[in-house]
Amino acid sequence: MRWLLLGALLGLLYVFPPVLALTVAVCAVLLSKPVAVAFGLGLLARPYLPSLRRSAR
């Protein structure tokens, strides 16, 4: 599924070259906000974090 999405994105970038500039601009805006970056990294790391047992609380 990931490869299909990547292929679709590359196809759109090939057909519509201005989309590349728009994609870079959106990524730059999102990465310039440290709270959004930290929230996104937390969402990505959540499944790999150990869960606390009820007795450990």
N, CA, C, O and CB atoms as a CASP TS submission, in Angstrom:
PFRMAT TS
TARGET T0000
AUTHOR 0000-0000-0000
METHOD Language model
MODEL 1
PARENT N/A
ATOM      1  N   MET     1       0.826  -1.198   0.000  1.00  0.00           N
ATOM      2  CA  MET     1       0.000   0.000   0.000  1.00  0.00           C
ATOM      3  C   MET     1       0.865   1.254   0.000  1.00  0.00           C
ATOM      4  O   MET     1       0.562   2.241  -0.671  1.00  0.00           O
ATOM      5  CB  MET     1      -0.937   0.002   1.208  1.00  0.00           C
ATOM      6  N   ARG     2       1.950   1.192   0.771  1.00  0.00           N
ATOM      7  CA  ARG     2       2.837   2.351   0.840  1.00  0.00           C
ATOM      8  C   ARG     2       3.443   2.648  -0.527  1.00  0.00           C
ATOM      9  O   ARG     2       3.587   3.806  -0.917  1.00  0.00           O
ATOM     10  CB  ARG     2       3.949   2.118   1.874  1.00  0.00           C
ATOM     11  N   TRP     3       3.796   1.581  -1.253  1.00  0.00           N
ATOM     12  CA  TRP     3       4.418   1.780  -2.566  1.00  0.00           C
ATOM     13  C   TRP     3       3.415   2.328  -3.572  1.00  0.00           C
ATOM     14  O   TRP     3       3.788   3.094  -4.460  1.00  0.00           O
ATOM     15  CB  TRP     3       5.012   0.465  -3.084  1.00  0.00           C
ATOM     16  N   LEU     4       2.157   1.949  -3.447  1.00  0.00           N
ATOM     17  CA  LEU     4       1.130   2.506  -4.329  1.00  0.00           C
ATOM     18  C   LEU     4       0.949   3.996  -4.085  1.00  0.00           C
ATOM     19  O   LEU     4       0.829   4.774  -5.032  1.00  0.00           O
ATOM     20  CB  LEU     4      -0.201   1.779  -4.129  1.00  0.00           C
ATOM     21  N   LEU     5       0.930   4.391  -2.824  1.00  0.00           N
ATOM     22  CA  LEU     5       0.799   5.823  -2.509  1.00  0.00           C
ATOM     23  C   LEU     5       2.009   6.606  -2.996  1.00  0.00           C
ATOM     24  O   LEU     5       1.870   7.710  -3.522  1.00  0.00           O
ATOM     25  CB  LEU     5       0.620   6.028  -0.997  1.00  0.00           C
ATOM     26  N   LEU     6       3.198   6.031  -2.820  1.00  0.00           N
ATOM     27  CA  LEU     6       4.406   6.702  -3.294  1.00  0.00           C
ATOM     28  C   LEU     6       4.389   6.819  -4.815  1.00  0.00           C
ATOM     29  O   LEU     6       4.765   7.856  -5.361  1.00  0.00           O
ATOM     30  CB  LEU     6       5.664   5.945  -2.830  1.00  0.00           C
ATOM     31  N   GLY     7       3.959   5.769  -5.496  1.00  0.00           N
ATOM     32  CA  GLY     7       3.863   5.813  -6.960  1.00  0.00           C
ATOM     33  C   GLY     7       2.850   6.838  -7.434  1.00  0.00           C
ATOM     34  O   GLY     7       3.085   7.541  -8.417  1.00  0.00           O
ATOM     35  N   ALA     8       1.720   6.927  -6.736  1.00  0.00           N
ATOM     36  CA  ALA     8       0.707   7.925  -7.102  1.00  0.00           C
ATOM     37  C   ALA     8       1.247   9.334  -6.900  1.00  0.00           C
ATOM     38  O   ALA     8       1.012  10.217  -7.726  1.00  0.00           O
ATOM     39  CB  ALA     8      -0.578   7.726  -6.272  1.00  0.00           C
ATOM     40  N   LEU     9       1.969   9.546  -5.805  1.00  0.00           N
ATOM     41  CA  LEU     9       2.554  10.867  -5.556  1.00  0.00           C
ATOM     42  C   LEU     9       3.590  11.215  -6.617  1.00  0.00           C
ATOM     43  O   LEU     9       3.604  12.337  -7.124  1.00  0.00           O
ATOM     44  CB  LEU     9       3.193  10.918  -4.162  1.00  0.00           C
ATOM     45  N   LEU    10       4.446  10.276  -6.955  1.00  0.00           N
ATOM     46  CA  LEU    10       5.453  10.536  -7.994  1.00  0.00           C
ATOM     47  C   LEU    10       4.800  10.774  -9.354  1.00  0.00           C
ATOM     48  O   LEU    10       5.265  11.606 -10.133  1.00  0.00           O
ATOM     49  CB  LEU    10       6.440   9.362  -8.089  1.00  0.00           C
ATOM     50  N   GLY    11       3.727  10.045  -9.635  1.00  0.00           N
ATOM     51  CA  GLY    11       2.996  10.272 -10.886  1.00  0.00           C
ATOM     52  C   GLY    11       2.397  11.665 -10.946  1.00  0.00           C
ATOM     53  O   GLY    11       2.456  12.325 -11.983  1.00  0.00           O
ATOM     54  N   LEU    12       1.819  12.118  -9.835  1.00  0.00           N
ATOM     55  CA  LEU    12       1.265  13.483  -9.808  1.00  0.00           C
ATOM     56  C   LEU    12       2.356  14.530  -9.959  1.00  0.00           C
ATOM     57  O   LEU    12       2.165  15.543 -10.631  1.00  0.00           O
ATOM     58  CB  LEU    12       0.498  13.725  -8.505  1.00  0.00           C
ATOM     59  N   LEU    13       3.504  14.280  -9.331  1.00  0.00           N
ATOM     60  CA  LEU    13       4.609  15.230  -9.459  1.00  0.00           C
ATOM     61  C   LEU    13       5.144  15.272 -10.882  1.00  0.00           C
ATOM     62  O   LEU    13       5.613  16.315 -11.339  1.00  0.00           O
ATOM     63  CB  LEU    13       5.730  14.870  -8.494  1.00  0.00           C
ATOM     64  N   TYR    14       5.079  14.158 -11.577  1.00  0.00           N
ATOM     65  CA  TYR    14       5.556  14.117 -12.960  1.00  0.00           C
ATOM     66  C   TYR    14       4.582  14.822 -13.899  1.00  0.00           C
ATOM     67  O   TYR    14       5.001  15.525 -14.818  1.00  0.00           O
ATOM     68  CB  TYR    14       5.764  12.666 -13.412  1.00  0.00           C
ATOM     69  N   VAL    15       3.286  14.636 -13.669  1.00  0.00           N
ATOM     70  CA  VAL    15       2.271  15.230 -14.542  1.00  0.00           C
ATOM     71  C   VAL    15       2.093  16.712 -14.260  1.00  0.00           C
ATOM     72  O   VAL    15       1.920  17.505 -15.186  1.00  0.00           O
ATOM     73  CB  VAL    15       0.939  14.508 -14.376  1.00  0.00           C
ATOM     74  N   PHE    16       2.135  17.093 -12.985  1.00  0.00           N
ATOM     75  CA  PHE    16       1.933  18.483 -12.590  1.00  0.00           C
ATOM     76  C   PHE    16       3.175  18.986 -11.856  1.00  0.00           C
ATOM     77  O   PHE    16       3.226  18.899 -10.629  1.00  0.00           O
ATOM     78  CB  PHE    16       0.666  18.628 -11.696  1.00  0.00           C
ATOM     79  N   PRO    17       4.178  19.508 -12.564  1.00  0.00           N
ATOM     80  CA  PRO    17       5.415  19.946 -11.902  1.00  0.00           C
ATOM     81  C   PRO    17       5.233  21.009 -10.816  1.00  0.00           C
ATOM     82  O   PRO    17       5.988  20.986  -9.844  1.00  0.00           O
ATOM     83  CB  PRO    17       6.349  20.473 -12.925  1.00  0.00           C
ATOM     84  N   PRO    18       4.279  21.937 -10.919  1.00  0.00           N
ATOM     85  CA  PRO    18       4.129  22.917  -9.831  1.00  0.00           C
ATOM     86  C   PRO    18       3.722  22.287  -8.498  1.00  0.00           C
ATOM     87  O   PRO    18       3.876  22.909  -7.447  1.00  0.00           O
ATOM     88  CB  PRO    18       3.104  23.955 -10.220  1.00  0.00           C
ATOM     89  N   VAL    19       3.208  21.067  -8.537  1.00  0.00           N
ATOM     90  CA  VAL    19       2.815  20.399  -7.299  1.00  0.00           C
ATOM     91  C   VAL    19       4.046  20.153  -6.434  1.00  0.00           C
ATOM     92  O   VAL    19       3.941  20.133  -5.207  1.00  0.00           O
ATOM     93  CB  VAL    19       2.085  19.066  -7.600  1.00  0.00           C
ATOM     94  N   LEU    20       5.216  19.963  -7.055  1.00  0.00           N
ATOM     95  CA  LEU    20       6.447  19.760  -6.291  1.00  0.00           C
ATOM     96  C   LEU    20       6.751  20.983  -5.431  1.00  0.00           C
ATOM     97  O   LEU    20       7.080  20.854  -4.252  1.00  0.00           O
ATOM     98  CB  LEU    20       7.627  19.465  -7.234  1.00  0.00           C
ATOM     99  N   ALA    21       6.640  22.166  -6.024  1.00  0.00           N
ATOM    100  CA  ALA    21       6.895  23.389  -5.256  1.00  0.00           C
ATOM    101  C   ALA    21       5.879  23.536  -4.122  1.00  0.00           C
ATOM    102  O   ALA    21       6.230  23.954  -3.019  1.00  0.00           O
ATOM    103  CB  ALA    21       6.847  24.627  -6.178  1.00  0.00           C
ATOM    104  N   LEU    22       4.638  23.196  -4.393  1.00  0.00           N
ATOM    105  CA  LEU    22       3.605  23.269  -3.367  1.00  0.00           C
ATOM    106  C   LEU    22       3.882  22.259  -2.251  1.00  0.00           C
ATOM    107  O   LEU    22       3.707  22.572  -1.074  1.00  0.00           O
ATOM    108  CB  LEU    22       2.217  23.018  -3.984  1.00  0.00           C
ATOM    109  N   THR    23       4.310  21.059  -2.614  1.00  0.00           N
ATOM    110  CA  THR    23       4.622  20.033  -1.619  1.00  0.00           C
ATOM    111  C   THR    23       5.782  20.462  -0.731  1.00  0.00           C
ATOM    112  O   THR    23       5.734  20.293   0.487  1.00  0.00           O
ATOM    113  CB  THR    23       4.951  18.706  -2.306  1.00  0.00           C
ATOM    114  N   VAL    24       6.813  21.010  -1.337  1.00  0.00           N
ATOM    115  CA  VAL    24       7.970  21.483  -0.573  1.00  0.00           C
ATOM    116  C   VAL    24       7.561  22.618   0.360  1.00  0.00           C
ATOM    117  O   VAL    24       8.010  22.673   1.505  1.00  0.00           O
ATOM    118  CB  VAL    24       9.097  21.949  -1.520  1.00  0.00           C
ATOM    119  N   ALA    25       6.717  23.519  -0.121  1.00  0.00           N
ATOM    120  CA  ALA    25       6.266  24.642   0.710  1.00  0.00           C
ATOM    121  C   ALA    25       5.440  24.154   1.894  1.00  0.00           C
ATOM    122  O   ALA    25       5.615  24.645   3.010  1.00  0.00           O
ATOM    123  CB  ALA    25       5.444  25.632  -0.126  1.00  0.00           C
ATOM    124  N   VAL    26       4.551  23.204   1.672  1.00  0.00           N
ATOM    125  CA  VAL    26       3.731  22.674   2.760  1.00  0.00           C
ATOM    126  C   VAL    26       4.604  21.955   3.779  1.00  0.00           C
ATOM    127  O   VAL    26       4.405  22.117   4.983  1.00  0.00           O
ATOM    128  CB  VAL    26       2.651  21.721   2.214  1.00  0.00           C
ATOM    129  N   CYS    27       5.568  21.164   3.315  1.00  0.00           N
ATOM    130  CA  CYS    27       6.477  20.471   4.244  1.00  0.00           C
ATOM    131  C   CYS    27       7.305  21.469   5.047  1.00  0.00           C
ATOM    132  O   CYS    27       7.532  21.262   6.239  1.00  0.00           O
ATOM    133  CB  CYS    27       7.412  19.515   3.474  1.00  0.00           C
ATOM    134  N   ALA    28       7.757  22.543   4.416  1.00  0.00           N
ATOM    135  CA  ALA    28       8.543  23.543   5.125  1.00  0.00           C
ATOM    136  C   ALA    28       7.712  24.235   6.198  1.00  0.00           C
ATOM    137  O   ALA    28       8.206  24.499   7.294  1.00  0.00           O
ATOM    138  CB  ALA    28       9.098  24.572   4.145  1.00  0.00           C
ATOM    139  N   VAL    29       6.465  24.525   5.889  1.00  0.00           N
ATOM    140  CA  VAL    29       5.594  25.169   6.884  1.00  0.00           C
ATOM    141  C   VAL    29       5.334  24.231   8.057  1.00  0.00           C
ATOM    142  O   VAL    29       5.374  24.653   9.212  1.00  0.00           O
ATOM    143  CB  VAL    29       4.256  25.597   6.242  1.00  0.00           C
ATOM    144  N   LEU    30       5.069  22.959   7.762  1.00  0.00           N
ATOM    145  CA  LEU    30       4.794  22.012   8.845  1.00  0.00           C
ATOM    146  C   LEU    30       6.024  21.756   9.709  1.00  0.00           C
ATOM    147  O   LEU    30       5.906  21.630  10.927  1.00  0.00           O
ATOM    148  CB  LEU    30       4.288  20.699   8.273  1.00  0.00           C
ATOM    149  N   LEU    31       7.200  21.679   9.093  1.00  0.00           N
ATOM    150  CA  LEU    31       8.416  21.420   9.850  1.00  0.00           C
ATOM    151  C   LEU    31       8.899  22.640  10.631  1.00  0.00           C
ATOM    152  O   LEU    31       9.721  22.510  11.538  1.00  0.00           O
ATOM    153  CB  LEU    31       9.502  20.953   8.920  1.00  0.00           C
ATOM    154  N   SER    32       8.392  23.823  10.284  1.00  0.00           N
ATOM    155  CA  SER    32       8.806  25.018  11.012  1.00  0.00           C
ATOM    156  C   SER    32       8.053  25.184  12.326  1.00  0.00           C
ATOM    157  O   SER    32       8.355  26.085  13.109  1.00  0.00           O
ATOM    158  CB  SER    32       8.604  26.242  10.151  1.00  0.00           C
ATOM    159  N   LYS    33       7.084  24.326  12.566  1.00  0.00           N
ATOM    160  CA  LYS    33       6.309  24.389  13.805  1.00  0.00           C
ATOM    161  C   LYS    33       6.744  23.238  14.709  1.00  0.00           C
ATOM    162  O   LYS    33       6.350  22.095  14.478  1.00  0.00           O
ATOM    163  CB  LYS    33       4.770  24.324  13.515  1.00  0.00           C
ATOM    164  N   PRO    34       7.555  23.520  15.739  1.00  0.00           N
ATOM    165  CA  PRO    34       8.087  22.443  16.573  1.00  0.00           C
ATOM    166  C   PRO    34       7.023  21.648  17.335  1.00  0.00           C
ATOM    167  O   PRO    34       7.214  20.460  17.593  1.00  0.00           O
ATOM    168  CB  PRO    34       9.056  23.014  17.547  1.00  0.00           C
ATOM    169  N   VAL    35       5.915  22.285  17.694  1.00  0.00           N
ATOM    170  CA  VAL    35       4.871  21.560  18.414  1.00  0.00           C
ATOM    171  C   VAL    35       4.226  20.522  17.502  1.00  0.00           C
ATOM    172  O   VAL    35       3.939  19.406  17.935  1.00  0.00           O
ATOM    173  CB  VAL    35       3.806  22.535  18.958  1.00  0.00           C
ATOM    174  N   ALA    36       3.997  20.884  16.249  1.00  0.00           N
ATOM    175  CA  ALA    36       3.400  19.943  15.303  1.00  0.00           C
ATOM    176  C   ALA    36       4.350  18.781  15.023  1.00  0.00           C
ATOM    177  O   ALA    36       3.914  17.636  14.907  1.00  0.00           O
ATOM    178  CB  ALA    36       3.033  20.658  13.992  1.00  0.00           C
ATOM    179  N   VAL    37       5.642  19.072  14.915  1.00  0.00           N
ATOM    180  CA  VAL    37       6.630  18.014  14.678  1.00  0.00           C
ATOM    181  C   VAL    37       6.687  17.073  15.874  1.00  0.00           C
ATOM    182  O   VAL    37       6.725  15.855  15.697  1.00  0.00           O
ATOM    183  CB  VAL    37       8.028  18.618  14.402  1.00  0.00           C
ATOM    184  N   ALA    38       6.695  17.616  17.089  1.00  0.00           N
ATOM    185  CA  ALA    38       6.740  16.786  18.291  1.00  0.00           C
ATOM    186  C   ALA    38       5.474  15.941  18.416  1.00  0.00           C
ATOM    187  O   ALA    38       5.550  14.778  18.810  1.00  0.00           O
ATOM    188  CB  ALA    38       6.918  17.662  19.541  1.00  0.00           C
ATOM    189  N   PHE    39       4.319  16.504  18.087  1.00  0.00           N
ATOM    190  CA  PHE    39       3.067  15.754  18.142  1.00  0.00           C
ATOM    191  C   PHE    39       3.083  14.615  17.137  1.00  0.00           C
ATOM    192  O   PHE    39       2.671  13.500  17.457  1.00  0.00           O
ATOM    193  CB  PHE    39       1.871  16.677  17.879  1.00  0.00           C
ATOM    194  N   GLY    40       3.555  14.885  15.920  1.00  0.00           N
ATOM    195  CA  GLY    40       3.634  13.846  14.894  1.00  0.00           C
ATOM    196  C   GLY    40       4.591  12.731  15.279  1.00  0.00           C
ATOM    197  O   GLY    40       4.296  11.555  15.066  1.00  0.00           O
ATOM    198  N   LEU    41       5.735  13.093  15.845  1.00  0.00           N
ATOM    199  CA  LEU    41       6.680  12.067  16.290  1.00  0.00           C
ATOM    200  C   LEU    41       6.104  11.249  17.445  1.00  0.00           C
ATOM    201  O   LEU    41       6.343  10.045  17.538  1.00  0.00           O
ATOM    202  CB  LEU    41       8.008  12.712  16.713  1.00  0.00           C
ATOM    203  N   GLY    42       5.357  11.895  18.311  1.00  0.00           N
ATOM    204  CA  GLY    42       4.710  11.166  19.395  1.00  0.00           C
ATOM    205  C   GLY    42       3.675  10.182  18.882  1.00  0.00           C
ATOM    206  O   GLY    42       3.557   9.073  19.403  1.00  0.00           O
ATOM    207  N   LEU    43       2.923  10.581  17.864  1.00  0.00           N
ATOM    208  CA  LEU    43       1.953   9.663  17.275  1.00  0.00           C
ATOM    209  C   LEU    43       2.639   8.478  16.616  1.00  0.00           C
ATOM    210  O   LEU    43       2.144   7.353  16.683  1.00  0.00           O
ATOM    211  CB  LEU    43       1.086  10.391  16.259  1.00  0.00           C
ATOM    212  N   LEU    44       3.772   8.726  15.984  1.00  0.00           N
ATOM    213  CA  LEU    44       4.505   7.632  15.344  1.00  0.00           C
ATOM    214  C   LEU    44       5.134   6.695  16.369  1.00  0.00           C
ATOM    215  O   LEU    44       5.215   5.489  16.136  1.00  0.00           O
ATOM    216  CB  LEU    44       5.584   8.191  14.425  1.00  0.00           C
ATOM    217  N   ALA    45       5.577   7.233  17.491  1.00  0.00           N
ATOM    218  CA  ALA    45       6.264   6.416  18.494  1.00  0.00           C
ATOM    219  C   ALA    45       5.297   5.701  19.432  1.00  0.00           C
ATOM    220  O   ALA    45       5.705   4.763  20.118  1.00  0.00           O
ATOM    221  CB  ALA    45       7.205   7.279  19.304  1.00  0.00           C
ATOM    222  N   ARG    46       4.049   6.103  19.486  1.00  0.00           N
ATOM    223  CA  ARG    46       3.102   5.562  20.459  1.00  0.00           C
ATOM    224  C   ARG    46       2.971   4.039  20.415  1.00  0.00           C
ATOM    225  O   ARG    46       2.970   3.421  21.480  1.00  0.00           O
ATOM    226  CB  ARG    46       1.758   6.175  20.236  1.00  0.00           C
ATOM    227  N   PRO    47       2.863   3.407  19.264  1.00  0.00           N
ATOM    228  CA  PRO    47       2.704   1.941  19.275  1.00  0.00           C
ATOM    229  C   PRO    47       3.921   1.201  19.826  1.00  0.00           C
ATOM    230  O   PRO    47       3.796   0.054  20.255  1.00  0.00           O
ATOM    231  CB  PRO    47       2.422   1.450  17.875  1.00  0.00           C
ATOM    232  N   TYR    48       5.071   1.819  19.822  1.00  0.00           N
ATOM    233  CA  TYR    48       6.289   1.146  20.250  1.00  0.00           C
ATOM    234  C   TYR    48       6.634   1.407  21.722  1.00  0.00           C
ATOM    235  O   TYR    48       7.566   0.800  22.250  1.00  0.00           O
ATOM    236  CB  TYR    48       7.437   1.582  19.378  1.00  0.00           C
ATOM    237  N   LEU    49       5.902   2.293  22.380  1.00  0.00           N
ATOM    238  CA  LEU    49       6.164   2.589  23.778  1.00  0.00           C
ATOM    239  C   LEU    49       5.541   1.516  24.674  1.00  0.00           C
ATOM    240  O   LEU    49       4.446   1.031  24.389  1.00  0.00           O
ATOM    241  CB  LEU    49       5.621   3.980  24.143  1.00  0.00           C
ATOM    242  N   PRO    50       6.220   1.149  25.738  1.00  0.00           N
ATOM    243  CA  PRO    50       5.631   0.151  26.635  1.00  0.00           C
ATOM    244  C   PRO    50       4.451   0.757  27.396  1.00  0.00           C
ATOM    245  O   PRO    50       4.476   1.925  27.784  1.00  0.00           O
ATOM    246  CB  PRO    50       6.692  -0.388  27.626  1.00  0.00           C
ATOM    247  N   SER    51       3.426  -0.057  27.597  1.00  0.00           N
ATOM    248  CA  SER    51       2.269   0.432  28.344  1.00  0.00           C
ATOM    249  C   SER    51       2.457   0.136  29.822  1.00  0.00           C
ATOM    250  O   SER    51       3.078  -0.861  30.193  1.00  0.00           O
ATOM    251  CB  SER    51       0.960  -0.208  27.822  1.00  0.00           C
ATOM    252  N   LEU    52       1.917   1.005  30.659  1.00  0.00           N
ATOM    253  CA  LEU    52       2.000   0.826  32.097  1.00  0.00           C
ATOM    254  C   LEU    52       0.908  -0.120  32.581  1.00  0.00           C
ATOM    255  O   LEU    52      -0.229  -0.068  32.113  1.00  0.00           O
ATOM    256  CB  LEU    52       1.897   2.174  32.813  1.00  0.00           C
ATOM    257  N   ARG    53       1.266  -0.971  33.514  1.00  0.00           N
ATOM    258  CA  ARG    53       0.257  -1.835  34.135  1.00  0.00           C
ATOM    259  C   ARG    53      -0.489  -1.033  35.193  1.00  0.00           C
ATOM    260  O   ARG    53      -0.011   0.008  35.644  1.00  0.00           O
ATOM    261  CB  ARG    53       0.911  -3.111  34.764  1.00  0.00           C
ATOM    262  N   ARG    54      -1.615  -1.502  35.570  1.00  0.00           N
ATOM    263  CA  ARG    54      -2.402  -0.789  36.587  1.00  0.00           C
ATOM    264  C   ARG    54      -1.659  -0.741  37.917  1.00  0.00           C
ATOM    265  O   ARG    54      -1.789   0.234  38.656  1.00  0.00           O
ATOM    266  CB  ARG    54      -3.776  -1.459  36.776  1.00  0.00           C
ATOM    267  N   SER    55      -0.895  -1.759  38.231  1.00  0.00           N
ATOM    268  CA  SER    55      -0.194  -1.797  39.518  1.00  0.00           C
ATOM    269  C   SER    55       1.006  -0.835  39.536  1.00  0.00           C
ATOM    270  O   SER    55       1.488  -0.466  40.607  1.00  0.00           O
ATOM    271  CB  SER    55       0.278  -3.231  39.819  1.00  0.00           C
ATOM    272  N   ALA    56       1.481  -0.434  38.361  1.00  0.00           N
ATOM    273  CA  ALA    56       2.637   0.456  38.297  1.00  0.00           C
ATOM    274  C   ALA    56       2.238   1.915  38.448  1.00  0.00           C
ATOM    275  O   ALA    56       3.101   2.770  38.647  1.00  0.00           O
ATOM    276  CB  ALA    56       3.376   0.260  36.990  1.00  0.00           C
ATOM    277  N   ARG    57       0.973   2.209  38.358  1.00  0.00           N
ATOM    278  CA  ARG    57       0.531   3.594  38.437  1.00  0.00           C
ATOM    279  C   ARG    57       0.528   4.089  39.814  1.00  0.00           C
ATOM    280  O   ARG    57       0.180   5.245  40.053  1.00  0.00           O
ATOM    281  CB  ARG    57      -0.806   3.759  37.862  1.00  0.00           C
TER
END
